[in-house]
Amino acid sequence: MAYFKDKVVYQIYPKSFYDSNGDGVGDIRGITLKLDYLADLGVDYLWLTPVFPSPQKDNGYDVADYCAIDPLFGRMEDLQELIAAAENKGIGIMLDMVFNHTSTEHIWFQKALAGDLKYQDYYIFREGKPDQPPTNWQSKFGGSAWEYEKKLGKWYLHLFDVTQADLNWDNPAVREELKKVVRFWKQKGVKGFRFDVVNLISKPAVFENDDQGDGRRFYTDGPNIHEYLKELVRDTQIEDMVTVGEMSSTTLDNCIRYSDPAEKELSMCFNFHHLKVDYKNGNKWELMPADRMALKQLFETWQIGMQNGNGWNALFWCNHDQPRIVSRLGSEGDYHKQSAKMLAAMIHLLRGTPYIYQGEEIGMTNPHYTDIAQYLDVESLNYYQILLQEGKTAQQALQVLAARSRDNSRTPMQWSAAEFAGFSEGGAWLSLADNYQQINVEAALADEDSIYAFYRKLIKLRKEKQIIAEGEIHFLEKMNSEVFAYQRTWGDEELVVLNNLTAEAITIPAQLKWQDYEKLLGNYAGDWSLTADKMMLKPYECLVLYQAK
């Protein structure tokens, strides 16, 4: 198994990272041109969201050919150049494998539609009447998870968009095809893989209606999931590569199994429970203030559970599907810089491997669109209509999208205060956030106290202090919803991490011995405040203390 505990992964959404040819869309050559910036940041791996041929109904997660490059992003030679150039800087490339489903434009599905029974068994087709889906399962993008094909007189399953047909992993031929894909990219020099919604690939033997929900309880962490993952990893010989699984609605016990080295499945897991603490009644499209106590308890449960079970967490706040965390749990105003730094320290020093999503390291925010015409994401457009049908006004529906839309994270990277934020000379495929003249890489690099500079320090600390990669974790201030605090221990070393989650100054009980600790990192200049047995934390303050006996 590859050593990944002291590594940091940087996620790139190529379409929005950097446009090298002026067409308004980011591309692979754009990533190569920015490698110096990424190397200076100190990251070890670059995870690229899909760059394969795709009709782009779901921004590349609808793959039409797993072993080619979409002309939108460049050529195969461009990717090979990136792999080689990154390796020269000590950076590995991780590709995104979308193995739960393909685009309906994939040749396999097209052959299935043409009546080829071999390829119909590559997907999940069921006989049925045109007005009666096989089950009442709902798509994660809204509406039925089944689509009727008149030509065949059959329904096919699509847990996501109607153009994303689920693959039938119970068919050994499908599993062999996907192994070939992994081997193909491994031979190209790719150093790791991220597997999209991989815990949904194993469907039940019998499909039945769900009288308790949308069907997910039947296919999430499905009946053969662990066997299929073991087979994929074993037969492609990727045990020594960094692999991460995106786990939808998963459980702690399953994630322990997925990431326990003894199981030989994956290096680590993404789970999303901590990013649902502002979902009212568990519904993404119903807003409420974040429940900070629930956030704390979820982190503690997963950190301690994975530690005790020998599993490993992928640590993250942001990705291409999530709103910007500084807009969500921090401050876009007076404490923008402090809150962004605090949120970074809060997870980077936990037990696990940190992921940085492009722009997170400079504190990019949600764009706050005000017109439905500004949105392009298929999920957002679908749910805008659903929200209207539920009785919300257009203004109310737009308010929900402004907080929840996946487009929030997909706005172009803000490189400078120049036109189109320095992302492109020819426009931008998605509207920019208005604050790019203030929040951009150029400004961050010129400021020694920038959010970017803080991320560099966090990454450097991970390399220097083995306690961050290897130490055990214990939680402090468990009943205080305003503070997220924990202690890492490793041998004779101790690390204390204190985070004020609020925009108010607060006082907490403190241990007198902390007076003798070294301040490794903080988001406020000057001394820290510890008097007698109390400590004062400024708004959104983070404080990292260290002692080696």
C-alpha positions as CSV (number, residue, x, y, z in Angstrom):
1,M,0.0,0.0,0.0
2,A,1.4,3.4,-1.0
3,Y,2.3,5.7,1.9
4,F,-0.1,8.6,1.9
5,K,-0.5,9.7,5.5
6,D,1.8,12.8,5.1
7,K,0.6,13.6,1.6
8,V,-1.8,16.4,0.5
9,V,-4.1,16.1,-2.5
10,Y,-5.2,19.1,-4.6
11,Q,-8.4,18.7,-6.6
12,I,-8.6,20.3,-10.0
13,Y,-11.8,20.9,-11.9
14,P,-10.1,21.2,-15.3
15,K,-13.0,23.1,-17.0
16,S,-12.5,26.0,-14.5
17,F,-8.8,25.9,-13.6
18,Y,-6.9,27.7,-16.4
19,D,-7.7,28.2,-20.1
20,S,-4.6,28.0,-22.2
21,N,-6.2,28.6,-25.6
22,G,-8.7,31.4,-25.0
23,D,-11.9,29.4,-25.7
24,G,-13.3,30.2,-22.2
25,V,-12.9,26.6,-21.0
26,G,-10.0,25.3,-18.8
27,D,-7.9,22.6,-20.3
28,I,-5.1,20.1,-19.6
29,R,-2.3,22.4,-20.9
30,G,-3.6,25.1,-18.5
31,I,-2.9,22.7,-15.6
32,T,0.7,22.1,-16.9
33,L,1.2,25.9,-17.2
34,K,0.3,26.3,-13.5
35,L,2.4,23.4,-12.1
36,D,4.9,25.8,-10.5
37,Y,2.1,27.4,-8.5
38,L,1.0,23.9,-7.3
39,A,4.5,22.8,-6.5
40,D,5.1,26.0,-4.5
41,L,1.9,25.3,-2.5
42,G,3.5,21.9,-1.6
43,V,0.8,19.4,-2.7
44,D,1.7,15.8,-3.6
45,Y,-1.1,14.7,-5.9
46,L,-3.4,16.4,-8.4
47,W,-6.8,14.8,-8.7
48,L,-8.4,15.7,-12.0
49,T,-12.1,15.4,-12.4
50,P,-13.0,13.6,-15.6
51,V,-11.3,14.7,-18.8
52,F,-12.7,11.9,-20.9
53,P,-15.0,12.3,-24.0
54,S,-18.4,13.3,-22.7
55,P,-21.6,15.1,-23.8
56,Q,-21.1,17.1,-20.6
57,K,-24.6,16.6,-19.4
58,D,-23.1,16.2,-15.9
59,N,-19.9,18.1,-16.5
60,G,-17.9,15.0,-17.5
61,Y,-19.3,12.5,-15.0
62,D,-21.2,11.1,-18.0
63,V,-18.4,9.3,-19.7
64,A,-18.7,8.3,-23.3
65,D,-15.1,6.8,-23.7
66,Y,-13.0,5.8,-20.7
67,C,-9.7,5.6,-22.6
68,A,-9.6,8.9,-24.6
69,I,-9.4,12.6,-23.9
70,D,-12.3,15.0,-24.7
71,P,-11.1,17.6,-27.3
72,L,-12.7,20.2,-25.0
73,F,-9.7,19.6,-22.7
74,G,-7.0,18.8,-25.3
75,R,-5.3,15.7,-26.6
76,M,-3.8,12.5,-25.1
77,E,-0.4,14.0,-25.6
78,D,-1.3,16.9,-23.4
79,L,-2.2,14.6,-20.6
80,Q,1.0,12.6,-21.0
81,E,3.0,15.9,-21.0
82,L,1.2,16.9,-17.7
83,I,1.9,13.5,-16.1
84,A,5.6,13.7,-17.0
85,A,6.0,17.4,-16.0
86,A,4.2,16.8,-12.7
87,E,6.3,13.8,-11.9
88,N,9.4,16.0,-12.4
89,K,8.1,18.2,-9.6
90,G,7.3,15.3,-7.3
91,I,3.6,15.4,-8.0
92,G,1.4,12.5,-9.0
93,I,-1.7,12.7,-11.2
94,M,-4.9,11.0,-9.9
95,L,-7.7,10.4,-12.4
96,D,-11.4,10.2,-11.7
97,M,-13.0,6.9,-12.5
98,V,-16.8,7.0,-13.0
99,F,-17.6,3.3,-12.8
100,N,-21.2,3.3,-11.5
101,H,-22.6,4.5,-14.8
102,T,-21.7,5.6,-18.4
103,S,-23.1,8.2,-20.6
104,T,-26.0,6.9,-22.8
105,E,-23.7,8.0,-25.7
106,H,-21.1,5.4,-24.7
107,I,-20.7,2.7,-27.5
108,W,-21.8,0.0,-25.0
109,F,-25.2,1.7,-24.4
110,Q,-25.6,2.5,-28.1
111,K,-25.2,-1.2,-28.9
112,A,-27.6,-2.1,-26.2
113,L,-30.2,0.3,-27.7
114,A,-29.6,-1.3,-31.1
115,G,-30.8,-4.6,-29.6
116,D,-27.5,-6.3,-28.8
117,L,-28.3,-8.6,-25.8
118,K,-24.7,-8.8,-24.8
119,Y,-24.5,-5.1,-24.2
120,Q,-28.0,-4.9,-22.7
121,D,-26.5,-7.0,-19.9
122,Y,-23.8,-4.4,-19.4
123,Y,-26.6,-2.2,-18.0
124,I,-29.7,-2.7,-15.7
125,F,-32.7,-3.2,-18.0
126,R,-36.0,-4.4,-16.8
127,E,-39.2,-5.4,-18.7
128,G,-42.2,-3.3,-17.9
129,K,-45.2,-1.3,-19.1
130,P,-44.5,2.3,-20.3
131,D,-46.5,3.8,-17.5
132,Q,-45.1,1.5,-14.7
133,P,-41.4,1.8,-13.7
134,P,-39.9,-1.3,-12.1
135,T,-39.6,0.4,-8.7
136,N,-40.4,3.7,-7.1
137,W,-36.8,4.6,-6.7
138,Q,-35.9,8.3,-7.2
139,S,-32.9,9.7,-9.1
140,K,-30.4,11.7,-7.0
141,F,-31.0,14.5,-9.5
142,G,-34.8,14.4,-9.1
143,G,-37.6,12.3,-10.7
144,S,-37.7,8.6,-11.3
145,A,-34.5,6.6,-11.4
146,W,-35.9,4.6,-14.3
147,E,-36.3,5.6,-18.0
148,Y,-38.4,3.8,-20.5
149,E,-36.9,2.9,-23.9
150,K,-39.6,2.5,-26.5
151,K,-37.4,0.8,-29.0
152,L,-36.7,-2.0,-26.5
153,G,-39.9,-2.0,-24.5
154,K,-37.7,-1.9,-21.4
155,W,-36.7,0.4,-18.6
156,Y,-33.1,1.2,-17.6
157,L,-31.8,2.3,-14.3
158,H,-30.1,5.7,-13.8
159,L,-29.4,6.7,-10.2
160,F,-28.3,10.1,-11.6
161,D,-29.2,11.9,-14.8
162,V,-31.3,10.2,-17.4
163,T,-28.3,10.2,-19.7
164,Q,-26.2,8.3,-17.1
165,A,-27.2,4.6,-17.3
166,D,-26.1,2.5,-14.4
167,L,-23.7,-0.4,-15.2
168,N,-24.4,-4.0,-14.2
169,W,-21.5,-4.9,-12.0
170,D,-23.0,-8.4,-11.5
171,N,-21.9,-9.1,-15.1
172,P,-18.3,-10.4,-15.0
173,A,-17.7,-9.0,-18.5
174,V,-18.4,-5.4,-17.2
175,R,-15.9,-5.9,-14.4
176,E,-13.3,-7.0,-16.9
177,E,-13.9,-4.0,-19.1
178,L,-13.4,-1.6,-16.2
179,K,-10.2,-3.4,-15.1
180,K,-8.9,-2.8,-18.7
181,V,-9.6,0.9,-18.2
182,V,-7.6,1.1,-14.9
183,R,-4.7,-0.8,-16.5
184,F,-4.7,1.5,-19.5
185,W,-4.3,4.6,-17.3
186,K,-1.8,2.9,-15.0
187,Q,0.4,2.3,-18.0
188,K,0.2,6.0,-19.0
189,G,1.9,6.9,-15.7
190,V,-1.1,7.8,-13.5
191,K,-0.2,7.6,-9.8
192,G,-3.7,7.3,-8.2
193,F,-7.4,7.0,-8.8
194,R,-10.5,8.5,-7.3
195,F,-13.6,6.3,-7.7
196,D,-16.8,8.2,-8.1
197,V,-19.8,7.0,-6.0
198,V,-18.1,3.6,-5.9
199,N,-20.2,2.3,-3.0
200,L,-23.3,2.3,-5.3
201,I,-22.0,-0.1,-7.9
202,S,-23.5,-3.3,-6.3
203,K,-27.2,-3.5,-6.8
204,P,-29.6,-5.9,-5.0
205,A,-30.4,-9.3,-6.5
206,V,-34.2,-8.4,-6.4
207,F,-35.5,-4.9,-7.1
208,E,-38.4,-3.8,-5.0
209,N,-40.2,-0.6,-4.0
210,D,-39.0,1.4,-1.1
211,D,-41.8,2.4,1.3
212,Q,-39.3,4.2,3.5
213,G,-37.4,6.4,1.1
214,D,-36.0,6.9,-2.4
215,G,-34.4,3.4,-2.8
216,R,-30.9,4.1,-1.6
217,R,-31.1,1.7,1.3
218,F,-31.2,-1.1,-1.3
219,Y,-28.1,-0.2,-3.2
220,T,-25.9,1.9,-0.9
221,D,-22.9,-0.2,0.2
222,G,-24.6,-3.0,-1.7
223,P,-24.4,-6.8,-1.3
224,N,-21.2,-7.5,-3.2
225,I,-19.5,-4.1,-2.9
226,H,-16.5,-5.3,-0.9
227,E,-15.9,-8.4,-3.1
228,Y,-16.1,-6.2,-6.3
229,L,-13.6,-3.7,-4.9
230,K,-11.2,-6.4,-3.8
231,E,-11.3,-7.9,-7.2
232,L,-10.8,-4.6,-9.0
233,V,-7.8,-3.7,-6.9
234,R,-6.2,-7.2,-7.0
235,D,-6.6,-7.8,-10.7
236,T,-5.3,-4.4,-11.7
237,Q,-2.5,-4.5,-9.1
238,I,-3.2,-1.0,-7.7
239,E,-2.7,-1.9,-4.1
240,D,0.5,0.2,-4.0
241,M,-1.2,3.3,-5.5
242,V,-3.2,6.0,-3.8
243,T,-6.9,5.3,-4.2
244,V,-9.9,7.1,-2.7
245,G,-13.6,6.1,-2.9
246,E,-16.4,8.6,-2.9
247,M,-19.0,7.0,-0.6
248,S,-22.5,8.2,-0.9
249,S,-24.7,7.9,2.2
250,T,-22.3,5.3,3.6
251,T,-21.7,4.0,7.1
252,L,-18.7,4.1,9.3
253,D,-18.4,0.3,9.5
254,N,-18.3,0.0,5.7
255,C,-15.7,2.8,5.4
256,I,-13.5,1.0,8.0
257,R,-13.6,-2.0,5.7
258,Y,-13.1,0.0,2.6
259,S,-9.9,1.7,3.9
260,D,-8.4,-0.9,6.3
261,P,-5.1,-1.9,4.7
262,A,-5.8,-5.6,5.7
263,E,-8.8,-5.6,3.4
264,K,-6.9,-4.5,0.3
265,E,-9.6,-2.4,-1.1
266,L,-8.9,1.4,-1.0
267,S,-6.5,3.8,0.6
268,M,-9.2,6.1,2.1
269,C,-12.8,7.2,1.8
270,F,-14.8,10.4,1.3
271,N,-17.9,10.5,3.4
272,F,-20.3,13.5,3.4
273,H,-22.2,13.3,6.7
274,H,-20.4,16.4,8.1
275,L,-21.6,18.4,5.1
276,K,-25.3,17.8,5.8
277,V,-25.4,19.6,9.1
278,D,-27.2,22.6,7.5
279,Y,-29.8,20.4,5.7
280,K,-33.2,20.9,7.3
281,N,-34.8,17.5,8.0
282,G,-31.9,16.0,6.0
283,N,-33.1,17.7,2.8
284,K,-30.3,19.4,0.8
285,W,-32.8,21.8,-0.7
286,E,-34.2,23.1,2.7
287,L,-32.0,25.7,4.4
288,M,-31.1,26.1,8.0
289,P,-28.2,27.4,10.1
290,A,-25.4,24.8,10.5
291,D,-25.8,22.6,13.6
292,R,-22.3,23.0,15.1
293,M,-22.8,20.4,17.8
294,A,-23.8,17.9,15.2
295,L,-20.7,18.8,13.1
296,K,-18.5,18.3,16.1
297,Q,-20.1,15.0,17.0
298,L,-19.9,13.7,13.4
299,F,-16.2,14.5,13.2
300,E,-15.5,12.8,16.5
301,T,-17.5,9.7,15.7
302,W,-15.7,9.2,12.4
303,Q,-12.3,10.1,13.6
304,I,-12.4,7.8,16.6
305,G,-14.2,5.1,14.7
306,M,-11.8,5.0,11.9
307,Q,-8.8,5.2,14.3
308,N,-10.1,2.2,16.3
309,G,-10.9,0.2,13.2
310,N,-7.7,1.0,11.4
311,G,-9.5,2.9,8.6
312,W,-8.4,6.2,7.0
313,N,-10.3,9.4,6.3
314,A,-10.1,11.7,3.3
315,L,-10.3,15.1,4.9
316,F,-12.1,17.8,3.0
317,W,-14.6,20.7,3.1
318,C,-14.9,21.5,-0.6
319,N,-15.2,19.8,-3.9
320,H,-16.9,20.2,-7.3
321,D,-20.2,19.2,-5.8
322,Q,-20.1,21.3,-2.6
323,P,-20.6,25.0,-2.0
324,R,-17.6,27.0,-0.9
325,I,-16.9,26.3,2.8
326,V,-16.0,29.9,3.7
327,S,-19.4,31.0,2.5
328,R,-21.1,28.1,4.3
329,L,-19.4,27.9,7.7
330,G,-17.1,31.0,7.8
331,S,-17.3,34.7,7.0
332,E,-17.3,36.5,3.6
333,G,-17.0,39.8,5.4
334,D,-14.9,41.1,8.3
335,Y,-13.4,37.7,9.2
336,H,-13.0,36.2,5.7
337,K,-9.3,35.6,6.1
338,Q,-9.5,34.4,9.7
339,S,-12.4,32.0,9.1
340,A,-10.9,30.5,6.0
341,K,-7.6,29.8,7.9
342,M,-9.5,28.4,10.9
343,L,-11.5,26.0,8.7
344,A,-8.3,24.9,7.0
345,A,-6.5,24.1,10.2
346,M,-9.5,22.5,11.7
347,I,-9.5,19.6,9.2
348,H,-5.8,19.5,8.0
349,L,-4.6,18.5,11.5
350,L,-7.2,15.8,12.0
351,R,-6.3,12.1,11.4
352,G,-6.5,11.5,7.6
353,T,-5.3,12.8,4.3
354,P,-6.3,16.4,3.4
355,Y,-7.8,17.4,0.1
356,I,-7.7,21.0,-1.1
357,Y,-10.2,22.1,-3.8
358,Q,-9.0,24.6,-6.3
359,G,-9.5,28.2,-5.0
360,E,-10.0,27.0,-1.4
361,E,-6.4,28.0,-0.7
362,I,-7.2,31.6,-1.5
363,G,-10.6,31.7,0.1
364,M,-12.9,31.7,-2.9
365,T,-16.6,32.2,-2.1
366,N,-19.9,31.3,-3.6
367,P,-20.7,33.6,-6.6
368,H,-24.3,34.5,-5.3
369,Y,-26.0,34.3,-8.6
370,T,-29.3,36.2,-8.8
371,D,-30.8,34.8,-12.1
372,I,-31.6,31.2,-13.0
373,A,-30.0,31.9,-16.4
374,Q,-26.6,32.1,-14.6
375,Y,-26.9,28.4,-13.5
376,L,-25.7,25.6,-15.8
377,D,-25.6,22.6,-13.5
378,V,-28.2,19.9,-14.4
379,E,-29.0,19.1,-10.7
380,S,-29.6,22.8,-10.0
381,L,-31.8,23.4,-13.0
382,N,-33.9,20.3,-12.2
383,Y,-34.3,21.3,-8.6
384,Y,-35.2,24.9,-9.4
385,Q,-38.3,23.5,-11.2
386,I,-39.0,21.1,-8.4
387,L,-38.8,23.9,-5.8
388,L,-41.3,26.0,-7.9
389,Q,-43.6,23.0,-8.2
390,E,-43.5,22.7,-4.4
391,G,-44.8,26.2,-4.1
392,K,-41.7,28.3,-3.6
393,T,-41.5,31.6,-5.4
394,A,-38.7,32.2,-7.9
395,Q,-36.9,34.4,-5.4
396,Q,-37.1,31.7,-2.7
397,A,-35.9,29.0,-5.1
398,L,-33.0,31.2,-6.2
399,Q,-32.1,31.7,-2.5
400,V,-31.8,28.0,-2.1
401,L,-29.7,27.5,-5.2
402,A,-27.4,30.4,-4.1
403,A,-26.6,28.3,-1.0
404,R,-26.7,24.8,-2.4
405,S,-25.9,24.7,-6.2
406,R,-22.9,22.7,-7.4
407,D,-22.2,25.7,-9.6
408,N,-21.0,27.5,-6.5
409,S,-17.8,25.6,-6.6
410,R,-17.4,25.4,-10.4
411,T,-16.8,29.1,-11.1
412,P,-13.4,29.8,-12.8
413,M,-10.3,29.9,-10.7
414,Q,-9.5,33.5,-9.7
415,W,-5.9,34.0,-10.8
416,S,-5.7,37.8,-10.9
417,A,-7.8,41.0,-11.0
418,A,-7.6,41.1,-14.8
419,E,-10.6,40.5,-17.0
420,F,-12.1,37.1,-16.5
421,A,-10.0,36.8,-13.3
422,G,-6.9,35.9,-15.4
423,F,-8.6,32.5,-16.1
424,S,-8.9,33.1,-19.8
425,E,-8.3,35.8,-22.4
426,G,-11.5,34.8,-24.2
427,G,-14.3,34.7,-21.7
428,A,-15.5,32.1,-19.2
429,W,-17.9,29.2,-19.6
430,L,-19.5,30.0,-16.2
431,S,-20.1,33.4,-14.7
432,L,-17.4,34.5,-12.3
433,A,-17.9,35.6,-8.7
434,D,-17.9,39.4,-8.5
435,N,-15.1,39.5,-5.9
436,Y,-12.3,38.2,-8.1
437,Q,-10.6,41.6,-8.1
438,Q,-10.0,41.3,-4.4
439,I,-9.8,37.5,-4.0
440,N,-7.2,36.1,-6.4
441,V,-3.9,34.2,-6.6
442,E,-1.9,37.3,-7.5
443,A,-3.1,39.2,-4.5
444,A,-2.5,36.1,-2.2
445,L,1.1,35.7,-3.4
446,A,1.8,39.3,-2.6
447,D,0.5,39.0,1.0
448,E,2.7,37.2,3.5
449,D,-0.4,36.8,5.8
450,S,-2.7,35.4,3.1
451,I,-4.9,32.4,3.2
452,Y,-2.6,30.8,0.6
453,A,0.5,31.4,2.9
454,F,-1.4,29.7,5.7
455,Y,-2.1,26.6,3.5
456,R,1.5,26.4,2.6
457,K,2.4,26.4,6.3
458,L,-0.1,23.7,7.0
459,I,1.3,21.5,4.3
460,K,4.8,22.1,5.4
461,L,3.9,21.2,9.0
462,R,2.5,17.9,7.8
463,K,5.9,17.0,6.3
464,E,7.9,18.2,9.3
465,K,5.8,16.9,12.2
466,Q,5.1,13.2,12.0
467,I,2.6,13.5,14.8
468,I,0.2,15.0,12.2
469,A,0.4,12.0,10.0
470,E,0.8,9.3,12.6
471,G,-0.6,10.6,15.9
472,E,-3.7,9.4,17.7
473,I,-6.6,11.8,18.2
474,H,-8.5,12.7,21.3
475,F,-11.3,15.4,21.5
476,L,-11.6,18.3,23.9
477,E,-14.4,20.7,24.7
478,K,-16.9,18.0,23.7
479,M,-20.0,19.8,25.0
480,N,-19.1,23.3,23.8
481,S,-20.7,23.9,20.4
482,E,-18.7,27.1,19.8
483,V,-15.3,25.4,19.9
484,F,-13.8,22.5,17.9
485,A,-10.8,21.3,19.8
486,Y,-8.7,18.2,19.8
487,Q,-5.3,16.8,20.9
488,R,-3.0,14.6,18.8
489,T,-0.4,12.4,20.6
490,W,2.5,10.4,19.2
491,G,5.2,9.1,21.4
492,D,6.4,12.0,23.6
493,E,4.9,14.6,21.3
494,E,1.6,16.4,21.8
495,L,-0.3,18.7,19.5
496,V,-3.3,20.8,20.6
497,V,-5.6,22.3,18.0
498,L,-8.2,24.9,19.1
499,N,-10.8,26.4,16.8
500,N,-13.4,29.1,17.5
501,L,-16.3,28.3,15.2
502,T,-18.0,31.7,15.8
503,A,-17.7,35.4,14.9
504,E,-17.5,36.2,18.7
505,A,-14.6,36.2,21.1
506,I,-15.0,33.3,23.6
507,T,-13.3,32.0,26.7
508,I,-12.7,28.3,27.4
509,P,-11.1,26.4,30.2
510,A,-7.4,25.7,29.5
511,Q,-4.7,23.6,30.9
512,L,-1.9,25.4,32.6
513,K,0.7,23.3,31.0
514,W,-0.2,24.8,27.6
515,Q,1.8,27.9,28.8
516,D,5.0,26.0,28.1
517,Y,3.9,24.8,24.6
518,E,5.2,26.2,21.4
519,K,2.7,28.1,19.2
520,L,3.2,26.3,15.8
521,L,0.5,28.1,13.9
522,G,-2.3,30.6,14.4
523,N,-4.5,33.0,12.3
524,Y,-3.9,36.0,14.4
525,A,-0.5,37.8,14.9
526,G,1.1,38.2,18.3
527,D,0.8,36.3,21.5
528,W,-2.1,34.0,22.5
529,S,-4.1,34.6,25.6
530,L,-3.8,32.1,28.4
531,T,-4.4,33.4,32.0
532,A,-4.6,31.1,35.0
533,D,-6.8,28.3,33.8
534,K,-8.7,30.1,31.0
535,M,-8.0,30.9,27.4
536,M,-9.6,33.6,25.2
537,L,-10.1,32.8,21.6
538,K,-10.7,35.7,19.2
539,P,-13.4,35.5,16.5
540,Y,-12.8,32.4,14.2
541,E,-9.4,32.0,15.9
542,C,-7.4,28.9,15.4
543,L,-4.4,28.1,17.6
544,V,-2.0,25.1,17.2
545,L,0.2,24.3,20.2
546,Y,3.0,21.8,20.3
547,Q,5.2,20.1,22.8
548,A,7.9,17.4,22.5
549,K,8.9,16.2,26.0
